[in-house]
Amino acid sequence: MSNALPNEQPEKIYLPRTSESESLKKIRHTTSHVMAMAVQKLFPEAQVTIGPWIENGFYYDFD
């Protein structure tokens, strides 16, 4: 069986630091969407209403 990916040098991955303001906003924004998707998968009847990132994290309201 052949490899699905070509043998190339590994790419570098940038991991954002939580001390960086813009990176932290992106992490919170993305994490809030992941949480909303998980809730909808567990509770298909849940309706996502609002879910912004905030200074100390993020939140989502569901109906």
A tleap script that builds the chain and sets N, CA, C and O, in Angstrom:
source leaprc.protein.ff14SB
mol = sequence {
  NMET SER ASN ALA LEU PRO ASN GLU GLN PRO
  GLU LYS ILE TYR LEU PRO ARG THR SER GLU
  SER GLU SER LEU LYS LYS ILE ARG HIE THR
  THR SER HIE VAL MET ALA MET ALA VAL GLN
  LYS LEU PHE PRO GLU ALA GLN VAL THR ILE
  GLY PRO TRP ILE GLU ASN GLY PHE TYR TYR
  ASP PHE CASP
}
set mol.1.N position { 0.842 -1.162 0.000 }
set mol.1.CA position { 0.000 0.000 0.000 }
set mol.1.C position { 0.894 1.234 0.000 }
set mol.1.O position { 1.816 1.338 0.809 }
set mol.2.N position { 0.625 2.153 -0.893 }
set mol.2.CA position { 1.446 3.360 -0.972 }
set mol.2.C position { 0.938 4.422 0.001 }
set mol.2.O position { -0.212 4.396 0.439 }
set mol.3.N position { 1.816 5.336 0.318 }
set mol.3.CA position { 1.427 6.433 1.212 }
set mol.3.C position { 0.467 7.369 0.498 }
set mol.3.O position { 0.622 7.637 -0.693 }
set mol.4.N position { -0.517 7.863 1.222 }
set mol.4.CA position { -1.467 8.803 0.643 }
set mol.4.C position { -0.840 10.180 0.467 }
set mol.4.O position { -1.242 10.942 -0.413 }
set mol.5.N position { 0.136 10.496 1.296 }
set mol.5.CA position { 0.790 11.791 1.212 }
set mol.5.C position { 2.197 11.619 0.659 }
set mol.5.O position { 2.880 10.641 0.963 }
set mol.6.N position { 2.622 12.578 -0.153 }
set mol.6.CA position { 3.992 12.481 -0.674 }
set mol.6.C position { 5.006 12.663 0.449 }
set mol.6.O position { 4.725 13.305 1.461 }
set mol.7.N position { 6.168 12.098 0.256 }
set mol.7.CA position { 7.241 12.243 1.248 }
set mol.7.C position { 7.894 13.606 1.074 }
set mol.7.O position { 8.768 13.789 0.225 }
set mol.8.N position { 7.467 14.538 1.872 }
set mol.8.CA position { 8.020 15.886 1.848 }
set mol.8.C position { 8.466 16.250 3.256 }
set mol.8.O position { 8.136 15.575 4.231 }
set mol.9.N position { 9.211 17.319 3.332 }
set mol.9.CA position { 9.619 17.808 4.642 }
set mol.9.C position { 8.379 18.275 5.400 }
set mol.9.O position { 7.480 18.870 4.807 }
set mol.10.N position { 8.324 18.014 6.695 }
set mol.10.CA position { 7.166 18.461 7.473 }
set mol.10.C position { 7.041 19.982 7.461 }
set mol.10.O position { 8.037 20.704 7.481 }
set mol.11.N position { 5.819 20.441 7.428 }
set mol.11.CA position { 5.555 21.875 7.480 }
set mol.11.C position { 5.616 22.348 8.924 }
set mol.11.O position { 5.351 21.579 9.848 }
set mol.12.N position { 5.959 23.593 9.111 }
set mol.12.CA position { 5.943 24.178 10.447 }
set mol.12.C position { 4.524 24.637 10.746 }
set mol.12.O position { 3.824 25.156 9.877 }
set mol.13.N position { 4.121 24.437 11.975 }
set mol.13.CA position { 2.794 24.844 12.407 }
set mol.13.C position { 2.952 25.947 13.437 }
set mol.13.O position { 3.739 25.822 14.376 }
set mol.14.N position { 2.207 27.021 13.262 }
set mol.14.CA position { 2.235 28.129 14.209 }
set mol.14.C position { 1.140 27.919 15.243 }
set mol.14.O position { -0.040 27.854 14.899 }
set mol.15.N position { 1.526 27.813 16.493 }
set mol.15.CA position { 0.564 27.708 17.582 }
set mol.15.C position { 0.457 29.071 18.240 }
set mol.15.O position { 1.441 29.583 18.775 }
set mol.16.N position { -0.726 29.661 18.204 }
set mol.16.CA position { -0.864 30.997 18.786 }
set mol.16.C position { -0.633 30.986 20.287 }
set mol.16.O position { -0.965 30.017 20.970 }
set mol.17.N position { -0.082 32.031 20.776 }
set mol.17.CA position { 0.163 32.163 22.209 }
set mol.17.C position { -1.014 32.906 22.828 }
set mol.17.O position { -1.510 33.890 22.278 }
set mol.18.N position { -1.444 32.420 23.969 }
set mol.18.CA position { -2.594 33.051 24.607 }
set mol.18.C position { -2.273 34.443 25.132 }
set mol.18.O position { -3.183 35.197 25.477 }
set mol.19.N position { -1.008 34.791 25.197 }
set mol.19.CA position { -0.641 36.130 25.657 }
set mol.19.C position { -0.789 37.165 24.545 }
set mol.19.O position { -0.743 38.367 24.808 }
set mol.20.N position { -0.967 36.711 23.311 }
set mol.20.CA position { -1.129 37.622 22.182 }
set mol.20.C position { -2.610 37.948 22.023 }
set mol.20.O position { -3.428 37.051 21.819 }
set mol.21.N position { -2.949 39.211 22.115 }
set mol.21.CA position { -4.339 39.650 22.125 }
set mol.21.C position { -5.139 39.143 20.924 }
set mol.21.O position { -6.207 38.559 21.107 }
set mol.22.N position { -4.651 39.351 19.710 }
set mol.22.CA position { -5.392 38.932 18.516 }
set mol.22.C position { -5.503 37.413 18.444 }
set mol.22.O position { -6.539 36.888 18.035 }
set mol.23.N position { -4.465 36.714 18.832 }
set mol.23.CA position { -4.508 35.251 18.837 }
set mol.23.C position { -5.540 34.750 19.830 }
set mol.23.O position { -6.280 33.812 19.536 }
set mol.24.N position { -5.596 35.360 20.988 }
set mol.24.CA position { -6.555 34.952 22.006 }
set mol.24.C position { -7.985 35.171 21.519 }
set mol.24.O position { -8.855 34.339 21.775 }
set mol.25.N position { -8.237 36.268 20.827 }
set mol.25.CA position { -9.570 36.526 20.259 }
set mol.25.C position { -9.940 35.427 19.259 }
set mol.25.O position { -11.070 34.940 19.256 }
set mol.26.N position { -8.990 35.044 18.421 }
set mol.26.CA position { -9.246 33.996 17.423 }
set mol.26.C position { -9.524 32.653 18.092 }
set mol.26.O position { -10.425 31.924 17.678 }
set mol.27.N position { -8.749 32.328 19.128 }
set mol.27.CA position { -8.955 31.072 19.853 }
set mol.27.C position { -10.342 31.057 20.478 }
set mol.27.O position { -11.058 30.061 20.372 }
set mol.28.N position { -10.725 32.140 21.122 }
set mol.28.CA position { -12.043 32.209 21.760 }
set mol.28.C position { -13.161 32.136 20.731 }
set mol.28.O position { -14.165 31.459 20.954 }
set mol.29.N position { -13.000 32.821 19.617 }
set mol.29.CA position { -14.018 32.807 18.570 }
set mol.29.C position { -14.206 31.391 18.024 }
set mol.29.O position { -15.332 30.907 17.913 }
set mol.30.N position { -13.111 30.744 17.692 }
set mol.30.CA position { -13.173 29.388 17.145 }
set mol.30.C position { -13.732 28.405 18.162 }
set mol.30.O position { -14.562 27.563 17.822 }
set mol.31.N position { -13.281 28.507 19.406 }
set mol.31.CA position { -13.745 27.599 20.450 }
set mol.31.C position { -15.238 27.741 20.684 }
set mol.31.O position { -15.919 26.749 20.945 }
set mol.32.N position { -15.759 28.957 20.596 }
set mol.32.CA position { -17.200 29.142 20.783 }
set mol.32.C position { -17.982 28.436 19.687 }
set mol.32.O position { -19.041 27.870 19.957 }
set mol.33.N position { -17.480 28.457 18.453 }
set mol.33.CA position { -18.148 27.745 17.359 }
set mol.33.C position { -18.083 26.229 17.555 }
set mol.33.O position { -19.058 25.526 17.293 }
set mol.34.N position { -16.951 25.734 18.011 }
set mol.34.CA position { -16.814 24.294 18.268 }
set mol.34.C position { -17.807 23.863 19.343 }
set mol.34.O position { -18.448 22.819 19.221 }
set mol.35.N position { -17.933 24.673 20.401 }
set mol.35.CA position { -18.886 24.345 21.453 }
set mol.35.C position { -20.313 24.340 20.914 }
set mol.35.O position { -21.087 23.436 21.229 }
set mol.36.N position { -20.668 25.331 20.112 }
set mol.36.CA position { -22.020 25.393 19.550 }
set mol.36.C position { -22.309 24.166 18.692 }
set mol.36.O position { -23.406 23.610 18.758 }
set mol.37.N position { -21.345 23.741 17.894 }
set mol.37.CA position { -21.528 22.549 17.061 }
set mol.37.C position { -21.708 21.307 17.924 }
set mol.37.O position { -22.530 20.447 17.608 }
set mol.38.N position { -20.947 21.206 19.010 }
set mol.38.CA position { -21.064 20.050 19.904 }
set mol.38.C position { -22.432 20.016 20.571 }
set mol.38.O position { -23.048 18.956 20.669 }
set mol.39.N position { -22.909 21.169 21.030 }
set mol.39.CA position { -24.232 21.223 21.661 }
set mol.39.C position { -25.306 20.827 20.659 }
set mol.39.O position { -26.220 20.075 21.000 }
set mol.40.N position { -25.211 21.320 19.428 }
set mol.40.CA position { -26.208 20.975 18.416 }
set mol.40.C position { -26.162 19.497 18.054 }
set mol.40.O position { -27.192 18.907 17.726 }
set mol.41.N position { -24.997 18.903 18.109 }
set mol.41.CA position { -24.903 17.467 17.828 }
set mol.41.C position { -25.551 16.657 18.951 }
set mol.41.O position { -26.252 15.679 18.692 }
set mol.42.N position { -25.313 17.066 20.197 }
set mol.42.CA position { -25.899 16.363 21.340 }
set mol.42.C position { -27.387 16.660 21.503 }
set mol.42.O position { -28.159 15.802 21.930 }
set mol.43.N position { -27.774 17.880 21.159 }
set mol.43.CA position { -29.164 18.327 21.319 }
set mol.43.C position { -29.625 18.968 20.013 }
set mol.43.O position { -29.613 20.193 19.896 }
set mol.44.N position { -30.033 18.164 19.026 }
set mol.44.CA position { -30.383 18.693 17.700 }
set mol.44.C position { -31.464 19.770 17.726 }
set mol.44.O position { -31.534 20.602 16.821 }
set mol.45.N position { -32.303 19.758 18.754 }
set mol.45.CA position { -33.376 20.749 18.826 }
set mol.45.C position { -32.878 22.106 19.346 }
set mol.45.O position { -33.611 23.094 19.286 }
set mol.46.N position { -31.664 22.161 19.844 }
set mol.46.CA position { -31.114 23.416 20.375 }
set mol.46.C position { -30.942 24.432 19.254 }
set mol.46.O position { -30.434 24.117 18.178 }
set mol.47.N position { -31.371 25.643 19.526 }
set mol.47.CA position { -31.227 26.739 18.576 }
set mol.47.C position { -30.159 27.702 19.086 }
set mol.47.O position { -30.265 28.231 20.193 }
set mol.48.N position { -29.143 27.922 18.279 }
set mol.48.CA position { -28.069 28.844 18.639 }
set mol.48.C position { -28.593 30.265 18.448 }
set mol.48.O position { -29.139 30.588 17.393 }
set mol.49.N position { -28.432 31.108 19.455 }
set mol.49.CA position { -28.909 32.481 19.319 }
set mol.49.C position { -27.756 33.474 19.195 }
set mol.49.O position { -27.666 34.186 18.195 }
set mol.50.N position { -26.888 33.532 20.177 }
set mol.50.CA position { -25.771 34.470 20.132 }
set mol.50.C position { -24.595 33.840 20.876 }
set mol.50.O position { -24.791 33.086 21.829 }
set mol.51.N position { -23.390 34.148 20.447 }
set mol.51.CA position { -22.242 33.545 21.108 }
set mol.51.C position { -20.941 34.250 20.824 }
set mol.51.O position { -20.060 33.680 20.180 }
set mol.52.N position { -20.798 35.478 21.286 }
set mol.52.CA position { -19.552 36.191 21.030 }
set mol.52.C position { -18.445 35.826 22.015 }
set mol.52.O position { -18.701 35.252 23.073 }
set mol.53.N position { -17.236 36.164 21.653 }
set mol.53.CA position { -16.150 36.062 22.614 }
set mol.53.C position { -16.247 37.296 23.499 }
set mol.53.O position { -16.716 38.351 23.073 }
set mol.54.N position { -15.804 37.146 24.709 }
set mol.54.CA position { -15.800 38.260 25.653 }
set mol.54.C position { -14.420 38.356 26.287 }
set mol.54.O position { -13.546 37.539 25.999 }
set mol.55.N position { -14.225 39.327 27.128 }
set mol.55.CA position { -12.902 39.587 27.698 }
set mol.55.C position { -12.295 38.382 28.400 }
set mol.55.O position { -11.090 38.150 28.301 }
set mol.56.N position { -13.115 37.611 29.109 }
set mol.56.CA position { -12.590 36.489 29.890 }
set mol.56.C position { -12.906 35.131 29.292 }
set mol.56.O position { -12.787 34.120 29.985 }
set mol.57.N position { -13.299 35.076 28.042 }
set mol.57.CA position { -13.620 33.793 27.417 }
set mol.57.C position { -14.646 33.949 26.320 }
set mol.57.O position { -14.474 34.764 25.413 }
set mol.58.N position { -15.724 33.166 26.396 }
set mol.58.CA position { -16.787 33.238 25.407 }
set mol.58.C position { -18.038 32.642 26.019 }
set mol.58.O position { -17.981 31.999 27.067 }
set mol.59.N position { -19.173 32.858 25.360 }
set mol.59.CA position { -20.408 32.229 25.802 }
set mol.59.C position { -21.330 32.053 24.604 }
set mol.59.O position { -21.134 32.679 23.563 }
set mol.60.N position { -22.304 31.224 24.753 }
set mol.60.CA position { -23.353 31.033 23.750 }
set mol.60.C position { -24.674 30.935 24.473 }
set mol.60.O position { -24.768 30.316 25.532 }
set mol.61.N position { -25.693 31.544 23.904 }
set mol.61.CA position { -27.058 31.382 24.387 }
set mol.61.C position { -27.758 30.418 23.446 }
set mol.61.O position { -27.612 30.505 22.227 }
set mol.62.N position { -28.513 29.509 24.018 }
set mol.62.CA position { -29.279 28.546 23.231 }
set mol.62.C position { -30.740 28.628 23.640 }
set mol.62.O position { -31.056 28.875 24.804 }
set mol.63.N position { -31.623 28.420 22.680 }
set mol.63.CA position { -33.056 28.283 22.966 }
set mol.63.C position { -33.433 26.837 22.834 }
set mol.63.O position { -34.595 26.482 23.030 }
savepdb mol mol.pdb
quit
